[in-house]
Amino acid sequence: MISIRRDAIRPLLKWAGGKRQLLPQLRRFYPAAFDRYIEPFFGSGAVFFDLCASGMLDGRAAILIDANPDLIGCYESVRDDPDAVADALDALAASHARDERAHYYAVRDRRFNPLREARRTRDGGIGYTPELAAMFIYLNRTGFNGLFRVNGRGEFNVPLGRYERPNICDRQKLIGVAAALAAPGVRLERRSFEWAVEIAAAGDFLYFDPPYAPISQSANFTSYTPTGFSAADQRRLQRLAIAAARRGCHVLLSNSTASEIVDMYDAAAARKAGLRAVVVPARRTLNSNVAKRGPIGELLVTNVEARPEG
């Protein structure tokens, strides 16, 4: 069901925990054959776009789920009107070049936060316009480490990052992302991760990429939504991954190597469902101390037979 230019299909957003660096390891656990693709924590969508670019989603449906209303609203607007989003981004980039600090905080505090609040719907969604989507992408490209963080009032509060020449508007990438999201059979859903397992059937491929359990106090990036992602959420996710594996789904899950997560997926119930945990090398990119951005192990949990490396 997806047939678009492969070279234009790349993630649009920087995102805490984005998986581009881990793709060589993740590809080893893509099932050779599957029915639908379901991703309950869509984020930057690195795996979805990688599957699109490889042709593995040709003829298959994809259900892309995230609880973050800004993320889903932005993607819907890019899907529906990428040229309008790109035009608005061009204007933001021009103003940023003149006075980046003043412009960033003016957009964040006087335009983006008030407009997203005004367009919030009763069910918790946000009715994104191309203008609002462009501001979201601009803040993502120029804010500190590409983080998405909200305070207790639900306001985006990430400070300005330090970039010499941020690539604010990549029109070709916008068009490629829009085409991938608009392809027949692709659905964006603003829902909780639990819903993915409710709809999953035998033969579906589920990739779970939750907010990682922190391995140190400074590594806690769970302010992805105002309610965060708790230890109880991690335990609930483990039970759902086991349920999906027992149902006959192809399961792939990534998380940190925090001891409680390793123990959770090495438990008898997980192993009995056919899940196994492996530690693979990755690279930490979100750390305020540049010296600590380096190799680190990440945990992959799957019931898919690994392909040979290389």
C-alpha positions as CSV (number, residue, x, y, z in Angstrom):
1,M,0.0,0.0,0.0
2,I,3.1,2.3,0.2
3,S,4.8,3.3,-3.0
4,I,6.9,6.5,-2.9
5,R,10.4,7.7,-3.5
6,R,12.7,5.7,-1.1
7,D,15.4,8.3,-0.8
8,A,13.0,11.0,0.5
9,I,11.7,8.8,3.4
10,R,13.6,9.9,6.5
11,P,12.5,11.0,10.0
12,L,11.3,14.6,10.1
13,L,11.8,15.3,13.9
14,K,14.6,14.9,16.4
15,W,13.2,13.0,19.3
16,A,14.4,11.8,22.7
17,G,15.2,8.1,22.2
18,G,15.0,8.4,18.4
19,K,16.2,5.1,16.8
20,R,18.3,6.1,13.7
21,Q,21.5,5.2,15.5
22,L,20.1,1.8,16.5
23,L,18.6,0.9,13.1
24,P,21.4,-1.5,12.1
25,Q,20.7,-3.6,15.2
26,L,16.9,-3.3,14.9
27,R,16.9,-4.4,11.2
28,R,18.2,-7.8,12.3
29,F,14.9,-8.4,14.0
30,Y,12.5,-7.2,11.4
31,P,10.3,-10.3,10.5
32,A,10.7,-11.4,6.9
33,A,7.0,-11.7,6.5
34,F,4.2,-10.1,8.5
35,D,0.7,-8.7,8.1
36,R,0.2,-5.2,9.5
37,Y,2.8,-3.0,11.1
38,I,1.8,-1.4,14.5
39,E,3.9,1.1,16.4
40,P,2.5,2.2,19.7
41,F,5.1,4.9,20.6
42,F,5.6,6.6,17.2
43,G,7.9,9.4,18.2
44,S,10.2,10.3,15.3
45,G,9.1,7.2,13.5
46,A,12.6,6.0,12.6
47,V,11.6,2.3,12.3
48,F,8.4,3.1,10.3
49,F,10.3,5.3,7.8
50,D,13.1,2.7,7.6
51,L,10.5,0.0,6.7
52,C,9.0,2.3,4.1
53,A,12.4,3.1,2.6
54,S,13.3,-0.6,2.4
55,G,10.0,-1.5,0.7
56,M,8.9,-3.8,3.5
57,L,5.6,-1.9,4.0
58,D,4.6,-2.2,0.3
59,G,1.2,-3.8,0.3
60,R,0.9,-3.6,4.1
61,A,-1.2,-1.4,6.4
62,A,0.5,0.5,9.2
63,I,-1.1,1.9,12.4
64,L,1.0,4.6,14.0
65,I,0.0,5.4,17.6
66,D,1.2,8.0,20.0
67,A,-0.3,9.6,23.1
68,N,1.3,13.0,22.5
69,P,-1.3,15.3,20.9
70,D,1.3,17.7,19.6
71,L,3.2,14.9,17.8
72,I,0.0,13.5,16.2
73,G,-1.3,16.9,15.3
74,C,1.9,17.9,13.7
75,Y,2.1,14.8,11.6
76,E,-1.5,15.1,10.5
77,S,-0.9,18.6,9.3
78,V,2.3,17.7,7.5
79,R,0.5,14.8,5.8
80,D,-2.4,16.9,4.7
81,D,-0.6,20.1,3.6
82,P,3.2,19.8,3.5
83,D,3.7,22.8,1.2
84,A,1.9,25.1,3.6
85,V,4.0,23.8,6.4
86,A,7.2,24.3,4.4
87,D,6.2,27.8,3.5
88,A,5.6,28.7,7.1
89,L,8.9,27.1,8.1
90,D,10.8,29.2,5.5
91,A,9.4,32.3,7.2
92,L,10.4,31.1,10.6
93,A,13.9,30.2,9.4
94,A,14.4,33.7,7.9
95,S,13.5,35.3,11.2
96,H,15.6,32.9,13.2
97,A,18.6,33.9,11.1
98,R,18.2,37.6,12.1
99,D,18.0,37.1,15.9
100,E,17.8,33.5,16.9
101,R,17.4,34.0,20.7
102,A,14.7,36.6,20.6
103,H,12.9,34.8,17.8
104,Y,12.9,31.4,19.5
105,Y,11.4,32.6,22.8
106,A,8.9,34.8,21.0
107,V,7.7,31.8,19.0
108,R,7.7,29.5,22.0
109,D,6.0,31.7,24.5
110,R,3.9,34.2,22.6
111,R,2.8,32.2,19.6
112,F,3.2,28.4,19.9
113,N,2.0,27.8,23.5
114,P,-1.0,30.2,23.3
115,L,-2.1,28.8,19.9
116,R,-1.8,25.2,20.8
117,E,-3.8,25.8,24.0
118,A,-6.5,27.7,22.0
119,R,-6.8,24.8,19.6
120,R,-7.0,22.1,22.3
121,T,-10.1,20.0,21.9
122,R,-12.3,18.6,24.7
123,D,-11.0,15.1,24.2
124,G,-7.4,16.2,24.8
125,G,-6.3,16.5,21.2
126,I,-4.9,19.6,19.5
127,G,-6.2,20.8,16.1
128,Y,-3.0,21.5,14.4
129,T,-2.8,24.0,11.5
130,P,0.1,24.3,9.1
131,E,1.3,27.3,11.0
132,L,1.3,25.5,14.3
133,A,3.0,22.4,12.8
134,A,5.7,24.7,11.4
135,M,6.3,26.2,14.8
136,F,6.5,22.7,16.3
137,I,9.1,21.6,13.8
138,Y,11.0,24.9,14.2
139,L,11.2,24.5,18.0
140,N,12.2,20.9,17.5
141,R,15.0,21.8,15.2
142,T,16.3,24.7,17.2
143,G,15.5,23.8,20.8
144,F,17.9,22.1,23.2
145,N,18.7,18.6,21.9
146,G,15.4,18.4,20.1
147,L,13.6,17.6,23.3
148,F,9.9,17.7,23.8
149,R,9.2,18.6,27.3
150,V,6.1,20.2,29.0
151,N,5.7,21.7,32.5
152,G,3.0,21.0,35.0
153,R,0.6,23.3,33.1
154,G,1.2,21.5,29.9
155,E,3.3,24.3,28.3
156,F,6.3,23.5,26.1
157,N,9.3,24.8,28.0
158,V,12.5,23.6,26.2
159,P,15.2,26.3,26.0
160,L,17.0,27.4,22.9
161,G,19.7,25.0,21.8
162,R,23.2,25.8,20.5
163,Y,23.3,25.2,16.7
164,E,25.4,27.2,14.2
165,R,23.4,26.4,11.1
166,P,20.2,24.5,12.1
167,N,18.5,22.9,9.1
168,I,15.0,24.3,9.9
169,C,13.2,23.6,6.6
170,D,14.0,20.6,4.5
171,R,11.2,20.6,1.9
172,Q,12.2,17.3,0.3
173,K,12.0,15.6,3.7
174,L,8.6,17.1,4.4
175,I,7.3,15.9,1.1
176,G,8.7,12.4,1.7
177,V,7.2,12.2,5.2
178,A,3.9,13.5,4.0
179,A,3.8,10.9,1.2
180,A,4.6,8.1,3.6
181,L,1.9,9.1,6.1
182,A,-0.7,9.7,3.4
183,A,-0.2,6.3,1.7
184,P,-3.2,4.0,1.6
185,G,-3.5,1.8,4.7
186,V,-1.4,4.2,7.0
187,R,-3.3,5.5,10.0
188,L,-2.2,8.0,12.7
189,E,-4.0,7.5,16.0
190,R,-3.7,9.5,19.2
191,R,-4.2,6.8,21.7
192,S,-2.5,5.0,24.6
193,F,-0.1,2.2,23.9
194,E,-2.5,-0.3,25.4
195,W,-4.8,0.1,22.4
196,A,-2.2,-1.4,20.1
197,V,-2.4,-4.7,21.7
198,E,-6.2,-4.6,21.8
199,I,-6.3,-4.5,18.0
200,A,-3.2,-6.6,17.2
201,A,-3.7,-10.0,15.6
202,A,-1.5,-13.0,14.9
203,G,0.9,-12.2,12.1
204,D,1.1,-8.4,12.9
205,F,4.5,-6.8,13.6
206,L,4.6,-4.6,16.7
207,Y,7.5,-2.4,17.6
208,F,7.4,-0.9,21.1
209,D,9.7,2.0,21.8
210,P,8.6,3.4,25.1
211,P,10.2,6.3,27.1
212,Y,13.2,4.5,28.5
213,A,13.5,3.6,32.2
214,P,16.3,5.8,33.5
215,I,19.7,4.3,34.2
216,S,20.7,7.4,36.1
217,Q,18.9,10.4,37.6
218,S,20.1,12.7,34.8
219,A,18.9,10.3,32.1
220,N,15.2,10.5,33.0
221,F,13.3,11.8,29.9
222,T,9.8,10.8,30.9
223,S,8.3,14.3,30.6
224,Y,7.1,13.2,27.1
225,T,3.5,13.9,28.2
226,P,2.3,15.8,31.3
227,T,1.8,12.5,33.1
228,G,5.1,11.0,32.3
229,F,5.8,7.2,31.9
230,S,6.1,5.5,35.3
231,A,7.5,2.2,36.6
232,A,3.9,0.9,36.7
233,D,3.6,1.8,33.0
234,Q,6.7,-0.2,32.3
235,R,5.3,-3.2,34.0
236,R,2.0,-2.8,32.2
237,L,3.9,-2.7,28.9
238,Q,5.7,-5.8,29.7
239,R,2.4,-7.7,30.3
240,L,1.1,-6.4,27.0
241,A,4.2,-7.4,25.1
242,I,3.9,-10.9,26.5
243,A,0.2,-11.0,25.6
244,A,1.0,-9.9,22.0
245,A,3.7,-12.6,21.7
246,R,1.3,-15.3,23.0
247,R,-1.2,-14.1,20.4
248,G,1.2,-14.9,17.6
249,C,2.4,-11.3,16.9
250,H,5.9,-10.5,15.9
251,V,7.2,-8.4,18.8
252,L,10.2,-6.1,18.9
253,L,10.8,-3.8,21.9
254,S,13.6,-1.5,22.9
255,N,14.4,-0.1,26.3
256,S,17.3,0.8,28.6
257,T,19.4,-1.7,30.4
258,A,18.2,-0.5,33.8
259,S,18.3,-3.6,36.1
260,E,14.5,-3.6,36.7
261,I,13.9,-3.7,32.9
262,V,16.4,-6.5,32.3
263,D,14.8,-8.5,35.1
264,M,11.3,-7.8,33.8
265,Y,12.0,-9.3,30.4
266,D,14.1,-12.1,31.7
267,A,11.2,-13.3,33.8
268,A,9.8,-16.7,33.3
269,A,6.5,-15.4,31.8
270,A,8.4,-13.5,29.1
271,R,10.6,-16.4,28.3
272,K,7.7,-18.8,28.2
273,A,5.9,-16.5,25.7
274,G,9.0,-16.8,23.4
275,L,10.5,-13.4,24.2
276,R,14.2,-13.1,24.7
277,A,16.3,-10.1,25.7
278,V,19.6,-9.1,24.1
279,V,21.9,-6.2,24.8
280,V,23.2,-4.3,21.7
281,P,25.6,-1.4,21.4
282,A,24.1,2.0,20.9
283,R,25.2,5.6,21.4
284,R,23.9,8.0,24.0
285,T,23.1,11.4,22.3
286,L,20.9,13.1,24.9
287,N,23.2,14.2,27.8
288,S,24.0,17.7,28.9
289,N,27.6,16.6,29.3
290,V,29.1,16.0,25.9
291,A,31.7,13.7,27.3
292,K,29.0,11.3,28.4
293,R,27.5,11.0,24.9
294,G,29.1,7.7,23.9
295,P,28.6,4.0,23.5
296,I,26.1,2.4,25.8
297,G,24.1,-0.9,25.8
298,E,20.4,-0.9,24.9
299,L,18.0,-3.8,25.5
300,L,16.1,-5.4,22.6
301,V,13.3,-7.8,23.5
302,T,11.9,-9.9,20.7
303,N,10.4,-13.2,19.5
304,V,11.8,-12.8,16.0
305,E,14.8,-14.9,14.9
306,A,17.8,-12.6,14.4
307,R,19.3,-12.2,10.9
308,P,23.1,-12.4,10.7
309,E,24.9,-9.1,11.2
310,G,26.2,-7.3,8.2
